[in-house]
Amino acid sequence: MAIVMGTAGHIDHGKTSLVRRLTGIDCDRLEEEKRRGITIELGFAYCDLPGGGRLGIVDVPGHEKFVKNMVAGAAGIDFVMLVVAADEGVMPQTREHLEICSLLGIRHGLVAVTKIDMVDPELLELAVEDISDFLKGTFLEGAPLFPVSSQTGEGIDKLRDYVIRQEKELAPRRRTDLFRLPVDRVFTLKGHGTIVTGTMISGSVKVGDALELLPKKLPTRARSLQSHGETVEVAESGHRTAVNVQGLEVADVQRGDVLALPGTLFPSDRWLVKLTCLASSPRALRHRTEVHFHHEARETPARLYFLDRDRLAPGETALCEVRLEEPLVGVFGDHCVVRAFSPLRTVAGGTVLDPLSAGLRRKEATPERVSLLLSLPDASDEDRVRAQIAMSEGRGATLAQLSVLTNLDSKRLDKVLQSLSGKGSIFCFDREDKAYVASETAAALSARCLAVAEAFHKKEPLKQGMARGTLLSGGTARDAWNRGLPPKLAFFIVDRLLRSGALVSEGDVIRTASHTVSLKSDQAGLRDALLKAHAEAGFTPPNLKDVLEELGVDAKAAAPVLKLLCEEGNLVKVKDGLYFHGPVIQELKTRMQAWFASHDDLDPAGFKELSGGLSRKYVIPLLEHFDRERVTIRVGDKRQFRGRG
């Protein structure tokens, strides 16, 4: 990993001139910049390091109209060089740039006091004193100050030596091995095609890698790579990187798009953010306020939705759902900056807690959940992983999503998941996609599934159980226990209940362990009477209406008992009002198989013969029954055996 230094400071305080003096590189590459003498776009340079390698430098514009460009450049830096002119001192963009750097999580830097050739020693001493007072209470309090002159070169060597030492003394601010390259510049190069550049946030990329341009999800490939102007086979995080992308036009790419490996980042237009309103903000931020939202190199309109309050006063911190005008891709722990529309100034910033949010309603934002979310940046790796899985609830969370939701490198994340699985805190319900659900979520879903099964038994006491497919699909649409669940999670919950014994599988039917078909005494008597009447009748079953009249039972009362007898296989319904004893139907199937062993087809006369002389009122319904059961197929007036050929 390498580190990157960025400049910050008011317009015309000499940032670009200082970078040119340090590196020999002029960052003002646009004709308009040279004509007007001000920096408009981001500029890039580097310092050669002892022993090889280069330290990247991002030069940002200082004019208030180009603060969005400044944010885009500052988002990828590790430490800042705040530039303050000795003849003017602290100015509006000095303050705003420092606030932005603080909001972006930058914690290291230095101060270059420029234009010392334009003031006398007494004024320089006063300027240094004023700057030191201004820095009190900021992350640059106590940072080294270097009086320099880009014109005479005074102090430059000492400054350069300090800057170069930071490569070894500062640890990069990156944790994950997830490849991300926010694009801050795109152009074409004759003979090469489209080139995108940016500061690689994390991970690495090599020539030939399949990539994806997000949030548009455009597929591409790395044809070639350059880092700090040198062609390389592999580019590492922390380096200024140029990627020659295959199959993309300049018009396909805009600043703030992100290059990533396919399937590793997920565009979303709703993010949960831990937001802090600057103490210097002129007013409180109100619920549903429209703002400019800055993340990495992208700026987009957005609205702020506070989940436990209606306003965020200066100096306060709260959980906020940011609803973006366009989907963006982010990772847990990313920093963001919020600027007001009128007056156009930086008013807040924060840390991304969930860049995959499906939307959190106010009534769901309980004090416990809000507190848990706000504590995530300071939580241990295990607590953070478990919390993010728990808050994914019935959606579950895949390994790829957890990489985004925790900002852990792949080896560390895998180790944490194994530990939590071993403790029974989480379960892997999808081995293929490595998707996880929290133990408490699994328990709640299991209870809902059992409740659906129990409600079914209460409604249908004479049924052995629910069809497996019906239970897996959630039961009735109105009472579905698995609404919104991935199908594999629903299967996991049912399978877990079966393995625990809470549910019992019998063929294609599932019942609760405690359920048994229980007939009332009168129903039990009716069952026995109906079964006896049909068993004694053999191949010539009685007329059901006559049997019920003789027993003094109406058809409605008999219906559930008949249904149970059919489910048990004791009776077979051939048509309305005509039931055969189950063993009789099985005997007829056996005789038919024997018939077709020596005959090509079967007509009603033949069926009458093999059945022992049954009358036509039984023969035709039985033949049609066997057609429906796919034992036979009708061809004209005859039947053929479906099992042949």
C-alpha positions in Angstrom: 0.0 0.0 0.0 1.1 3.6 -0.6 -0.1 6.9 0.8 -1.4 10.0 -0.9 -1.0 13.6 0.1 -3.5 16.3 -0.8 -3.4 20.0 -0.7 -6.0 22.3 0.9 -6.4 26.0 1.2 -7.8 29.3 -0.1 -7.6 30.4 -3.7 -4.3 32.1 -4.7 -2.4 31.0 -1.6 0.1 29.1 -3.8 -0.9 25.4 -3.6 -0.2 24.6 -7.3 3.1 26.7 -7.3 4.2 24.9 -4.2 3.5 21.4 -5.7 5.4 22.5 -8.8 8.4 23.5 -6.7 8.3 20.3 -4.7 7.9 17.9 -7.7 8.7 19.8 -10.9 5.2 18.9 -12.1 2.7 21.6 -13.2 -0.8 20.5 -12.1 -2.6 23.2 -14.0 -3.0 21.3 -17.3 -6.1 23.2 -18.7 -5.8 26.2 -21.0 -8.4 28.1 -18.9 -6.4 27.4 -15.7 -3.2 28.8 -17.3 -5.1 31.8 -18.7 -6.9 32.7 -15.5 -4.1 31.7 -13.2 -6.4 29.7 -10.9 -6.8 25.9 -10.4 -10.2 24.7 -11.6 -9.8 20.9 -11.9 -7.9 18.4 -9.8 -4.2 18.1 -10.5 -1.9 15.2 -9.9 1.8 15.0 -9.2 4.3 12.8 -7.3 7.5 12.8 -5.3 10.2 10.3 -6.0 11.1 8.3 -2.9 14.5 7.2 -1.7 15.0 3.6 -2.8 12.4 3.8 -5.5 8.6 4.3 -5.5 6.6 7.5 -5.6 4.3 9.4 -3.2 1.2 10.6 -4.9 0.0 14.2 -4.5 -3.5 15.6 -5.3 -3.7 19.3 -5.9 -7.2 20.7 -5.3 -8.8 24.0 -6.5 -9.2 26.7 -3.8 -12.0 28.8 -5.3 -15.4 28.5 -3.5 -17.1 27.7 -6.8 -15.0 24.5 -7.1 -15.4 23.1 -3.6 -17.1 20.0 -5.1 -13.9 19.3 -7.1 -11.9 19.8 -3.9 -14.0 17.2 -2.1 -13.5 14.8 -5.0 -9.8 15.1 -4.7 -9.6 15.1 -0.9 -11.7 11.9 -0.6 -8.8 9.7 -1.5 -5.9 11.2 0.5 -4.2 10.0 3.7 -2.7 13.3 4.9 -3.1 16.9 4.0 -0.9 19.9 3.3 -2.9 22.9 4.4 -1.5 25.9 2.5 -1.9 29.4 4.0 -0.4 32.5 2.5 1.7 34.6 4.9 0.4 37.9 3.4 -3.3 37.0 3.8 -3.6 34.4 6.6 -6.6 32.3 7.3 -9.4 32.9 4.7 -12.9 31.4 4.1 -11.8 28.4 2.0 -9.0 27.8 4.5 -11.7 27.1 7.1 -14.0 25.2 4.8 -11.3 23.0 3.4 -10.0 22.1 6.9 -13.6 21.2 7.9 -14.0 19.0 4.8 -10.8 17.2 5.6 -11.9 16.6 9.1 -15.3 15.3 7.9 -13.5 13.0 5.5 -11.7 11.4 8.4 -8.3 12.8 7.7 -6.2 12.9 10.9 -2.7 13.8 9.8 -1.1 16.7 8.0 1.2 19.7 8.0 0.9 23.4 7.3 2.8 25.2 4.6 3.0 29.0 5.2 3.6 30.3 1.7 4.7 33.6 0.1 7.1 34.4 3.0 9.2 36.4 0.4 6.3 38.9 0.4 6.3 39.8 4.1 8.9 40.9 6.6 9.9 38.7 9.5 7.6 40.4 12.0 4.5 39.9 9.9 5.5 36.3 9.2 5.8 35.7 13.0 2.3 37.2 13.5 0.9 35.1 10.6 2.4 31.9 12.1 0.9 32.8 15.5 -2.6 33.4 14.0 -2.5 30.2 12.0 -1.5 28.2 15.2 -4.4 29.8 17.1 -6.8 28.9 14.2 -5.7 25.3 14.3 -6.4 24.8 18.0 -9.1 22.2 18.5 -8.6 20.8 15.0 -6.8 17.6 13.9 -3.9 19.9 12.8 -3.4 21.3 16.2 0.3 20.9 16.9 1.1 19.9 13.3 4.5 21.1 12.0 4.4 24.5 10.2 6.8 25.1 7.3 7.4 28.7 6.2 8.3 28.5 2.4 8.7 30.5 -0.7 7.9 28.9 -4.1 9.7 31.9 -5.7 13.0 31.8 -3.9 12.9 28.1 -2.8 13.4 29.0 0.8 12.2 26.2 3.1 11.3 23.9 0.2 14.0 21.2 0.9 13.0 20.9 4.6 9.3 20.6 3.5 10.1 18.0 0.9 12.1 15.9 3.3 9.2 15.9 5.8 6.6 15.0 3.1 8.8 12.1 1.8 9.2 10.7 5.4 5.4 10.4 5.7 5.5 7.4 3.3 7.2 5.4 6.1 5.7 7.0 9.2 2.0 7.0 8.3 -0.1 3.9 8.0 -2.6 4.0 5.1 -6.2 4.5 6.1 -7.4 1.3 4.3 -8.6 -2.0 5.8 -10.4 -4.1 3.1 -8.9 -5.8 0.1 -12.0 -4.9 -1.9 -10.9 -3.3 -5.1 -12.3 0.2 -5.6 -11.2 3.0 -7.9 -13.4 6.1 -7.8 -13.0 7.9 -11.1 -12.0 11.5 -11.0 -10.9 12.0 -14.6 -11.8 10.3 -18.0 -10.2 11.0 -21.4 -9.2 9.3 -24.6 -5.7 8.6 -25.8 -5.0 8.0 -29.4 -4.3 4.3 -30.1 -5.5 3.3 -26.7 -9.1 4.4 -26.3 -10.8 5.4 -23.0 -8.6 6.1 -19.9 -10.0 6.6 -16.4 -7.9 7.7 -13.5 -8.4 7.9 -9.7 -6.8 7.2 -6.4 -7.3 3.5 -5.6 -9.2 3.3 -2.3 -8.5 -0.3 -1.6 -7.6 -3.7 -3.1 -5.6 -4.2 -6.3 -6.2 -4.7 -10.0 -4.1 -6.4 -12.6 -4.0 -6.2 -16.4 -6.7 -8.4 -17.9 -9.1 -8.3 -14.9 -12.8 -8.3 -15.7 -14.2 -5.1 -14.2 -17.6 -3.3 -13.7 -18.3 0.4 -13.9 -20.8 1.4 -11.2 -23.4 2.4 -10.6 -24.3 1.9 -14.2 -23.1 -1.8 -14.0 -21.3 -1.6 -17.3 -18.9 -4.5 -17.9 -15.4 -3.7 -19.0 -11.8 -5.0 -18.7 -8.4 -3.6 -17.7 -6.4 -3.5 -21.0 -3.4 -1.8 -19.4 -2.5 0.1 -16.2 -0.3 3.0 -15.2 0.6 4.1 -11.7 2.2 7.6 -11.4 3.0 7.6 -15.1 4.7 4.2 -15.2 3.2 1.2 -16.9 2.6 -1.7 -14.5 1.0 -5.1 -14.5 -0.6 -4.8 -11.1 -1.7 -1.6 -9.4 -2.0 -1.5 -5.6 -4.2 0.5 -3.2 -3.1 4.0 -2.4 -1.6 4.7 -5.8 -2.8 7.2 -8.4 -3.9 4.8 -11.1 -4.9 5.1 -14.8 -6.8 2.2 -16.3 -7.2 1.7 -20.0 -10.8 0.3 -20.1 -12.1 -1.9 -22.8 -15.4 -1.4 -24.5 -16.3 1.9 -22.8 -16.6 5.3 -24.4 -15.8 8.6 -22.6 -19.5 9.4 -22.7 -20.2 6.2 -20.7 -18.1 7.5 -17.7 -18.5 10.4 -15.4 -16.7 11.7 -12.4 -17.6 9.7 -9.3 -18.3 6.4 -11.1 -16.4 3.5 -9.5 -14.4 0.7 -11.1 -14.8 -2.6 -9.2 -14.6 -6.3 -9.6 -18.0 -7.7 -10.8 -20.5 -8.5 -8.0 -18.5 -6.9 -5.2 -20.3 -3.5 -4.8 -24.0 -2.8 -4.8 -25.6 0.4 -6.0 -28.3 1.8 -3.6 -30.2 5.1 -3.4 -30.7 4.8 0.4 -27.8 4.9 2.8 -27.8 5.0 6.6 -25.2 7.5 7.9 -23.9 8.7 11.2 -24.3 12.4 10.5 -22.7 15.3 12.5 -23.8 18.9 11.9 -20.8 21.2 12.0 -20.6 23.4 15.1 -20.0 26.3 12.6 -23.2 25.6 10.7 -25.3 28.8 10.6 -28.5 26.8 11.3 -29.9 23.3 12.2 -30.5 20.7 9.6 -34.2 19.9 9.3 -35.9 16.6 8.5 -36.3 16.1 4.7 -33.7 18.9 4.0 -32.4 18.8 0.4 -28.6 19.0 0.2 -25.5 18.4 -1.9 -24.2 15.0 -0.9 -20.5 14.2 -1.6 -19.0 10.7 -1.4 -15.6 9.9 -2.8 -15.5 11.7 -6.2 -19.3 12.0 -6.7 -21.6 14.8 -5.8 -25.4 14.3 -6.1 -28.5 15.9 -4.7 -30.1 14.1 -1.8 -32.5 14.5 1.1 -31.8 13.9 4.8 -34.3 11.8 6.7 -33.7 11.8 10.5 -35.1 8.7 12.1 -35.4 9.8 15.7 -35.8 13.6 15.5 -37.0 16.5 13.3 -33.8 18.6 13.3 -30.1 18.2 13.9 -28.6 21.2 15.7 -25.0 22.4 15.1 -22.6 20.2 16.9 -25.1 17.3 17.2 -24.8 13.8 15.8 -27.7 11.5 14.8 -28.7 8.5 12.6 -29.8 9.7 9.2 -31.2 8.0 6.2 -29.8 9.7 3.1 -32.1 9.3 0.1 -30.0 9.9 -3.0 -31.2 11.2 -6.3 -29.1 8.5 -8.1 -27.8 5.2 -6.7 -24.2 5.2 -5.5 -21.8 2.5 -4.3 -20.1 2.7 -0.9 -18.6 0.7 1.9 -19.1 0.8 5.7 -16.9 3.4 7.3 -16.7 5.6 4.2 -16.8 9.3 4.9 -19.2 11.8 3.3 -19.7 15.5 3.2 -23.0 17.5 3.1 -23.2 21.0 1.7 -26.3 23.2 1.9 -27.9 24.6 -1.2 -28.3 28.2 0.1 -26.0 29.5 1.2 -23.7 27.0 -0.6 -21.4 25.9 2.2 -20.3 22.8 4.0 -22.7 22.1 6.9 -22.3 18.4 7.9 -20.5 15.2 7.3 -20.5 11.7 8.6 -19.7 8.0 8.4 -21.5 5.5 6.2 -23.1 2.7 8.4 -25.2 0.8 5.8 -24.8 1.6 2.1 -27.2 -1.3 1.2 -30.2 0.0 3.2 -33.6 -1.3 2.0 -35.2 1.7 3.8 -35.7 2.0 7.6 -39.0 3.4 8.6 -39.2 5.7 11.6 -41.4 3.3 13.6 -38.6 0.6 13.0 -36.0 3.0 14.3 -36.3 1.9 18.0 -33.9 3.5 20.5 -32.1 0.2 20.7 -31.6 -0.1 17.0 -30.5 3.5 16.6 -28.0 3.1 19.4 -26.7 -0.1 17.8 -26.2 1.5 14.4 -24.4 4.5 15.9 -22.1 2.3 17.9 -20.9 0.3 14.8 -17.8 2.4 14.0 -16.4 1.7 17.4 -17.5 -1.9 17.7 -15.3 -5.0 17.6 -15.1 -6.9 14.3 -17.3 -9.7 15.7 -19.9 -7.4 17.1 -20.0 -5.4 13.8 -20.4 -8.6 11.6 -23.1 -10.0 13.9 -25.0 -6.7 14.1 -25.0 -6.3 10.4 -26.3 -9.9 9.9 -28.9 -9.4 12.6 -30.1 -6.1 11.0 -30.4 -7.8 7.6 -33.2 -9.8 9.2 -35.1 -12.0 6.8 -33.1 -10.9 3.8 -30.0 -12.5 5.2 -26.5 -11.2 4.1 -24.1 -12.8 1.6 -20.4 -12.8 2.0 -20.1 -10.2 -0.7 -22.6 -8.0 1.1 -20.9 -8.4 4.4 -17.6 -7.3 2.9 -19.3 -4.0 2.0 -21.2 -3.8 5.3 -18.1 -4.4 7.5 -15.1 -3.1 5.5 -13.1 -6.1 6.6 -10.5 -7.9 4.4 -11.6 -11.3 3.2 -9.4 -13.4 5.5 -10.4 -11.5 8.6 -14.1 -11.6 7.6 -13.9 -15.4 7.0 -12.3 -15.9 10.4 -15.0 -13.9 12.1 -17.8 -15.7 10.3 -16.3 -19.1 11.3 -16.1 -17.9 14.9 -19.7 -16.7 15.0 -21.0 -19.8 13.3 -19.1 -22.0 15.8 -20.8 -20.1 18.7 -24.3 -20.6 17.1 -24.7 -16.8 16.8 -25.3 -17.1 13.0 -26.2 -19.8 10.5 -25.1 -20.2 6.9 -28.3 -20.9 5.0 -26.9 -20.9 1.5 -23.5 -22.6 1.0 -23.3 -21.6 -2.6 -23.6 -17.8 -2.1 -22.3 -18.0 1.5 -25.4 -16.3 2.9 -25.9 -15.9 6.6 -28.8 -15.3 9.0 -28.7 -14.4 12.7 -29.7 -17.0 15.3 -32.5 -14.8 16.7 -33.8 -14.2 13.2 -33.8 -17.9 12.5 -35.6 -18.5 15.8 -38.3 -15.9 15.0 -38.8 -17.4 11.5 -39.1 -20.9 13.0 -41.7 -19.7 15.4 -43.7 -18.1 12.5 -43.4 -21.3 10.4 -44.6 -23.5 13.3 -47.5 -21.0 13.9 -48.6 -21.5 10.3 -48.5 -25.3 10.6 -50.4 -25.2 13.8 -53.0 -22.9 12.4 -53.4 -25.3 9.5 -54.0 -28.2 11.9 -56.6 -26.2 13.7 -58.4 -25.4 10.5 -58.0 -28.9 9.0 -57.9 -31.3 12.0 -58.7 -34.3 9.8 -55.8 -33.7 7.5 -52.5 -35.5 8.2 -50.6 -32.3 7.5 -49.6 -29.6 5.0 -48.1 -30.3 1.6 -44.4 -29.6 1.7 -44.6 -27.2 -1.2 -47.4 -25.2 0.5 -45.5 -24.8 3.8 -42.3 -23.8 1.9 -44.3 -21.2 0.0 -45.4 -19.7 3.3 -48.9 -21.1 3.7 -51.7 -18.8 2.6 -50.8 -15.6 0.9 -52.4 -13.6 3.7 -50.5 -15.4 6.5 -47.3 -16.3 4.7 -44.5 -16.8 7.3 -41.8 -16.4 4.7 -42.8 -13.2 3.0 -39.7 -11.5 1.5 -37.4 -14.4 2.4 -34.9 -15.9 -0.1 -36.3 -19.3 -1.1 -33.1 -21.0 0.3 -33.7 -19.4 3.7 -37.3 -20.7 3.8 -36.0 -24.2 2.9 -33.3 -23.9 5.6 -35.9 -22.9 8.3 -38.2 -25.9 7.4 -35.3 -28.3 7.2 -34.0 -27.1 10.6 -37.4 -27.6 12.2 -37.5 -31.1 10.7 -34.1 -32.0 12.0 -35.0 -30.7 15.5 -38.1 -32.8 15.5 -40.5 -29.8 15.8 -41.9 -30.8 12.4 -42.3 -34.3 11.0 -42.2 -35.3 7.3 -44.4 -38.1 6.1 -44.1 -38.5 2.4 -44.9 -35.2 0.8 -46.8 -34.0 3.9 -45.4 -32.1 6.9 -47.0 -31.9 10.3 -46.1 -30.6 13.7 -44.7 -33.3 16.0 -47.7 -33.1 18.3 -50.4 -33.4 15.6 -52.5 -36.5 15.2 -55.7 -36.9 13.3 -58.4 -37.1 16.0 -62.0 -37.7 15.2 -64.9 -36.9 17.4 -66.7 -40.0 18.7 -69.5 -39.6 16.2 -67.0 -39.0 13.3 -65.0 -42.1 14.4 -68.2 -44.2 14.2 -69.1 -42.7 10.8 -65.6 -43.5 9.5 -65.8 -47.1 10.6 -69.3 -47.5 9.1 -68.4 -46.0 5.8 -65.3 -48.1 5.5 -67.2 -51.3 6.5 -69.9 -50.7 3.9 -67.4 -50.2 1.1 -65.1 -53.0 2.1 -68.0 -55.5 2.3 -69.3 -54.4 -1.1 -66.0 -55.3 -2.8 -66.1 -54.7 -6.6 -69.7 -53.3 -6.5 -69.7 -50.4 -4.0 -72.9 -49.1 -2.5 -74.6 -45.9 -3.5 -73.2 -43.3 -1.1 -76.5 -41.5 -0.8 -78.2 -44.7 0.3 -75.5 -45.4 2.9 -75.7 -41.9 4.4 -79.5 -42.1 4.6 -79.3 -45.4 6.3 -76.8 -43.9 8.8 -78.8 -40.8 9.3 -76.0 -38.4 8.3 -76.1 -35.6 5.8 -73.5 -35.1 3.0 -71.9 -32.0 4.6 -71.2 -33.8 7.9 -69.8 -36.8 6.0 -67.5 -34.8 3.6 -64.5 -34.4 6.0 -64.7 -38.1 7.0 -64.7 -39.2 3.4 -61.8 -36.9 2.6 -59.8 -38.4 5.5 -60.6 -41.9 4.2 -59.3 -41.0 0.8 -56.1 -39.3 2.2 -55.5 -42.5 4.1 -55.9 -44.6 1.0 -58.8 -46.6 2.5 -61.2 -45.3 -0.1 -60.7 -44.0 -3.7 -63.1 -41.4 -5.1 -63.9 -42.5 -8.7 -66.5 -39.8 -9.3 -69.0 -37.8 -7.2 -71.0 -40.2 -5.0 -69.0 -43.2 -6.1 -66.2 -44.5 -3.8 -64.3 -47.9 -4.1 -62.5 -49.6 -1.3 -58.7 -48.9 -1.8 -57.6 -52.6 -2.0 -60.2 -53.1 -4.8 -58.7 -50.3 -6.9 -55.2 -51.8 -6.3 -56.4 -55.3 -7.4 -57.9 -53.8 -10.6 -54.6 -52.1 -11.4 -52.8 -55.5 -11.0 -55.3 -57.2 -13.3 -54.8 -54.5 -15.9 -51.1 -54.8 -15.9 -51.5 -58.6 -16.4 -53.9 -57.9 -19.3 -51.5 -55.5 -21.1 -48.7 -58.1 -20.8 -50.5 -60.0 -23.6 -52.8 -57.4 -25.2 -52.1 -54.1 -27.0 -55.2 -52.4 -25.9 -58.3 -52.6 -23.7 -61.9 -51.9 -24.6 -64.9 -51.7 -22.1 -65.8 -55.3 -22.9 -62.3 -56.4 -22.1 -62.3 -54.4 -18.8 -65.7 -56.0 -17.9 -64.0 -59.4 -18.5 -60.9 -58.8 -16.3 -63.0 -57.2 -13.5 -65.3 -60.3 -13.2 -68.3 -59.0 -15.0 -68.8 -55.5 -13.6 -71.8 -53.6 -15.0 -71.3 -50.6 -17.4 -72.2 -48.1 -14.6 -68.9 -49.1 -12.9 -66.8 -49.9 -16.0 -66.9 -46.5 -17.6 -66.2 -44.4 -14.4 -63.4 -46.8 -13.5 -61.8 -46.5 -17.0 -62.0 -42.7 -16.9 -60.5 -42.8 -13.4 -57.5 -44.8 -14.6 -57.1 -42.4 -17.5 -56.9 -39.5 -15.0 -54.4 -41.4 -12.9 -52.3 -41.9 -16.0 -52.4 -45.7 -15.8 -54.0 -45.8 -19.2 -54.5 -43.4 -22.2 -57.7 -43.4 -24.3 -57.2 -43.9 -28.0 -60.7 -43.8 -29.7 -62.9 -46.2 -27.8 -59.9 -48.2 -26.4 -57.2 -47.8 -23.8 -53.5 -48.3 -24.1 -51.2 -48.9 -21.2 -49.1 -45.8 -20.4 -46.2 -48.0 -19.1 -45.6 -49.7 -22.5 -42.9 -48.4 -24.9 
